[in-house]
Amino acid sequence: MRDRFVEERLPAPDQLPEFRFDLPDVQYPDRLNAAAKLLEGGARDALAIVNDHGRWTYADLDAFSGRIARLLVEEEALVPGNRVLLRGPNGYTIFAAWLGVLKAGGVVVSTMPLLRPGEIATVIERAQISHAIVDSRFIGDFREAVDQTHFVKHIVKYDGDYGHGELESRTGPLEPLTPVDTHRDDPALIAFTSGTTGVPKGCVQFHRDILAPCDSFAKHLVAPKPGDVFMTSAPMAFTFGLGITLMFPLRFGAAAATIEQATPPKMIDAIVKHGVLPHLGTAPTAYKAMLSQPGLDEALKPLRCCISAGEHLPEATWHKWHDRTGIKITDGIGSTEMMHIFVSAAGEDIRPGSTGKAVPGYTATILDDAGKPMEEGEGRLAIKGPTGCRYLDDERQAKYVGNGWNITGDTYRRDADGLLPGTSPAATT
């Protein structure tokens, strides 16, 4: 039995972008469960997640997520294709739940912690959520949202990373479930845009789409390795945050340090306390704010890679950060529709003020007003690659995709050195 709600609401084939798999790293086998594949990245006794509540290995994360999968399937009647809403801040338990949903064959729908009940209700209605795993500290606004809808039938609470909630007690006696044998093109998650430009759009990503940013952007521009530790200020409901804090570390045998309140002072404290080295990912405004914090120089000594996305990185901020820390920020542009970063530059290829060039595996161009690619000049940024836009039952698909290109809505200009933000960049989410 399979719930085909998502498949039945995908765009028609002629509305999809052209997907390209020229890069050998993003050519995946037909049968693929992204959660199982990610958990292969680290040694069983290697550190996977660390925060103020504890340290957990790959074996811990694999076992806990497997027990969550069994709970969902055998006690909460989940069938492959059901949508499971996750609500709570970044941490070990919600990461295990994310992996457990995929292991069970479900479709993950993570929500931003700051969403209000009416906004949560919109997500529930659009995705027809059947199950939810919710941090008990966030259960009030979630229940208000559920009262406005008609879909959620199974709700399991957990207790942050304190280890004493319903989810933890119910999964304790269970044996881990063997991951469902999913296809690489089975839906794995629906990432909702922020809704700043209207009703949030649900972006459907397949199992292979979860691995593609790891094997393109992360592998070729970040170069993680076992023993590294990542940290980000972004919640996992934001696909930039999902990549930095969960996908990239696990894919390469590294670890994630998580914090629930990612203010600049708390990030600096966490970098020191949890030994974050060498990867930090946050927004330009956070880098600017951190420059005025005490203890910055000592905290950043272990870092070698700082990643920026979410908004344009001003050249002045880049230079101030570099002058203070010696670190060249890797800037990038991505979108929820494309899963993660598709234009960037790292190391000696960085040119302050320029976002860079297409990430390996992707092709970038600038379109003129007639939708034709331009060799140089200013126009609309357009992308092709191994990921692409698939809105869930949304007529705005035709606006984002044209002639096979993903048209991000950003104004850019091209010169010999790369792609630079144009005079009127638009929001992509």
N, C-alpha and C positions, 0 to 999 in steps of 0.2 A: 504494500500500500504506500502511496506517495501523494503528498499534497502538492498540486501543480499550480497553486495560486500565482506564484511569481512567474513561472514559465509562460503562463497564459496571458500575462500582462506585460511581457517584454515588447519592445518595438518590433515592427515588421522588418524582415530582412533588408528591404530597400531603404529603411530609415536608419540602419546601423552604419557606423563609420567603418572604414577599411582597417582591419587588424593586420599588423605585420609582425612576423616572427622570424625575421632574418637573423637576429642575434641568437647564436646557439644556446646561450644561457637560458633563454625563455621558451625553449621547445620542450614541452612536458609530455609525459605519457598520458594515454587516454584516462586511465584510472588514477585518481589522485585525491587524497584527503589532505587539505592544507594544514590542518592541525597536526596530524601525524607527521607530516613532512617537516614542519617547523621544529617539532620536538626531537627530530633526529639530529639537530644541529649541534647539541652539546653532549659531553660525556655525562653519564648518569649521576655522578657525584659532583659535577660542576655547578657553580652558583648560577641560578637563573634569575632570581628576584631578591632584592634586599630593600628594606625600608625600616621605619622606626619600630615595627612590630616583630621583625624577625628576618631570617635568611632562609631561602628555600632553594633546593637543588632541582635539576632537570627531572630527577626521579620523583621528587615530591610533586612537581607540577604535572608530570605525566600521569601519576597515579590519581591525584585529586581530580583532574579534569576527566579522567576515565570514569571515576565514581559519579561525578556530576552527570556525565552522559548516560550512565546506567539509570540513575534516578529519573532523569527526564523520560527515558524510553520505557522503563518497566513500571514506574510508579506514577508518572505524570502523563502517560499516554502520548508522548510525542512521536510523530511519524516524520520521516524525511520530508523536508520542504516546509514544515511548520516554522513560523516566525517567532523568535524568542527575543523579547526586549530585555536589555541589561541596563541597570540604572545604579550608578555609584561612581565614586572617584577612582582613579588609577590605583591598583594594588594587586596583591597576589590572588585574592579570592575572585575578583572580577575577571582577572586574566585567565584563571583556571576555568571560570564559567564560559568565557568566550571560546576557549579551546574545546570545552566540553560540548557546547552546542554544535560546533562543527564536527566533532567526533560522532555525535548522534545523528548527523545528517541534517540538522536544522539550519535555519538562516538567521544569522545574528543581526539584531537591530540595536545598536548602542545609542544612548541618549546623552546629551550634554547635561551635566549636573545642574546648570542654572536654568534649565527650561521650567516654565510655569505649567500649572495643570492643563490649561487650555492648549498649550503647545504640545504637551505630551499626548493629549487626547487626539490631536491631529495626526501624530505619528502612528498611534494605535489604530486609528480608523483607516489611514492610507495603506498601512501594511497588514491590516487585519491580524494583529498580534494575538496569538493563542496562549503563549506562555510568557512569564516574566520572572527574572531573578533580580531582586531589588535589595540594596543596602537598607537596613532597617531605619537608618537615619534619614532616608529619603522616601519613606513609605507613605507619609502623609499626603504630599502633593501627587504622588502616583495614584493613590486610592481615589483622590478627587478626580483625577483624569479618567480612571476606570469607570467611575460613576457616570461619566458623560458618554461612554461608549458601550458596545455590545459584544466585544470579542474576547477579552482576556478571561480564560477559564482556570488557568493554573498559575498561581503566584507562590514563589518560594523566596523567603527572606534570608539574608545573611547579615553577619555582624561585623562589617568592615573587615579588618584583618586580625580581629581579636580572637577569632576561632571558636566562638561560643553560640553561633546563631543556628537557626533551623536548618539551613543548608548543610552546615558543618556536622550537626548531630545526625541528620538523616543519611548523609553519605558515608559516615564513619564505618558502618558495618559492611558496606557494599564492596564487591569486587569490581575493578575497573572494566569498562566495556571495551571490547575490541572496536576500533574506529570503523564506522560504516564505509563500505567500498563505494565512494562517490566518484563521479566522473569529473574531469578537469573543468568541464563546462556546466556543472551543476551550480545553481546559485548558492553562495556562501554567506553573503551579507548584503544588507541594504543600508547604505550610508546616506543620511538625510542632510541636505544642505542647510545652511543657517536660516534661510528664509528672509534674509535682509532685502531681497529683491522680489518678494512675493511669497506665495505659499511654498513651503519647503518641498524640494524635489527629492524623490527617493532614487538613489543611484545604485543599481544592482551590480555587484561584483561577483565573479565566479571564483572557484577554488584556485584556478591558475592566476587570477588577477592578484591574489594575495601574495603569491611568490614573485610575480614579475617585478615589482618595485625593488624587492630585495636583490634580485639577480641582474638588475640594470643599474638604477641609481646607487643603491647601497654598495654593491660589489665593486663598481667601477669608479665611483667618486668618493666613497667613504672608507672602503676597504676595512671592514670590521674583522676581528680575529678572536679566537677563544681567549677568555680572560678579560676582554674589554668590558667596560660598564657604560651604559647609555643612561641619559636622563633627559626629560623634556618637561616643559611647563604645560604642554597641550594635553587635553583629555583624550582618551582613546576613541571617543565618538567622532573626533576630528581626525580624518585619515592621516594627516601629517603626524599627529601624536601617536596614532596606532602603529605607524611604521617605525618611528623612532623608539618607542617604548616597549614594543612587543614583537613585531614582525622581524625587524633587523637584528636585534639581539639574538633571538632564538634561531634564526636562519643560520647564523654564523657562530653559534656556540658561545655567545657573549651573555651578559646579564643586564637587567634593567634595575635601576634605583628609582623608586616611586615616591612621590610626595603628594599629599592631598590638597594642600594650599600652596600653589606655586608662585608665591610672591618673590621678588628679587632677593630679599634677605633670607628667606627659607631655602631658596635654591642654592645660594652660596653656602649656607650651613649644611645642606644635604650633600653637596659636592665634597666637602671636607669630611663629614661624618661617615659617608658610605663609600668613599674612595672612588668617586666617579672619574674614570679615566678610560679613554680620552674623549668621549663623545657627549656633547651637549646640543640639544635642539630647542630653539625657542623663537619668538617673533622679534623683529627689529626693535620694537618699543621696549621689550624686556632687556635686550642687550644695552640699549641706551640707559635704562634705569639702573642696571647693575653697575654701570661705571661710577655711580655716585655712592655705592655701598662700601662700608668699611670691611676690611678683610678680603677684598676681591683678589688682590695680587697673590696672596698665599693660597687662596682657594683654587685659582686657575693654573697653578704650577703644573699639575698633572695633565691638563687638557692639551690636546693637539688638534681637535676637530670641533668646530662650532658651526652648526647648520642653522640657516635662517629661511623661513618661509611664512606664508600667510599674508604678507603685505610687502610692498617695495622696501628694500633695504637702502636707505639714503647713503650716498657716498661718504658724507661727513661722519655718519655713525660707523661705517666700516673702518675709516681711517682712525677714528678715536679709539675704537676697540683694538685695532692692530698696534697703534702706538703704545697703548697701555699694556697689552698682554703679549704682543708678538704673534698673535694668532690671526690668520687670514680667514675671515668668515666665509663659509661656503653658502652662497645665496642660491635660491632656487624658486621656481614657480611651478606650482602644481594645481590641481583642482580635485574636488570630491568626485567629479565625473570620471577623472582619469586615474583615480586611486591615490596617486602620490606625485612626486616631483618628476617633470619631464624635460625641463630646461634648467641647466645649472653649469657651474664650473668649479673646479677645485685646484688647490695647489698653485702651481705656476701659471695655470690657465686663467686664474681669476683676474678680472679687470674691474676695479671698483666702479660701481655705477651701472655695470652691465650684468644682466642676469646670467649670460653665458651662451652656450650652444645646446643643441638637443642632446639629451642623455643617450648613451649607447642603447640601441634598440628602438629609438624614436627618431622621427623626422619632423622638423619644424619649418614653417614658412610664414610669410606675411601675405595676406590676401588684400587685393584692392577692392574698391566698391562693387566691382562686378563679380567678385569671388574668384579672381584669377591670381595665382601665385606671382609674387614680385621678387626680382633679384635683389633689390634694395629699395629703401624708402620706408614710409610709415603706413601701417594698415592694421588689419585684424590678425592676431596670432592664431595659427592653425596647426594642429598636431595630428600625426598618425603614429601608431606604435602597437605594442602587445596589449595595452589596455585601451578602453574607450567608453564613450557615453552610452549607457542603457538606462534610460529613465523608466521608472515603474508607472505604467499606465498614465503617461503625461504627454500632452500635445506639444509641450515645449521641446520635445526631442528634435523636431524639425528645425528649431532655431539654433540648437547647439551643433547639429551635424549637417554638413552640406558638401556634396560632391566627394563623400568619403572622408572629409576632414572633420576633426573635432575643433569647433570654433569657440575658443574659450571666452570671448567677450572682452579680452584685454587688447588695448591699443599698444602696439610695439613698433619699433623701427629697427631695421637691420643695417649693419655696416660690415666692414671686412673682419671686425674682431668679434662679432657676436650679435646678440639680441639685447636691445636696450628698451626700457619702458618708454612708451610714447607720451604724448602730451596729455592724454585723457584716459588713463587706465581705468577699466571698469571692474566691478566686483565679479568674481567667477562663481561665487556661491550665494 
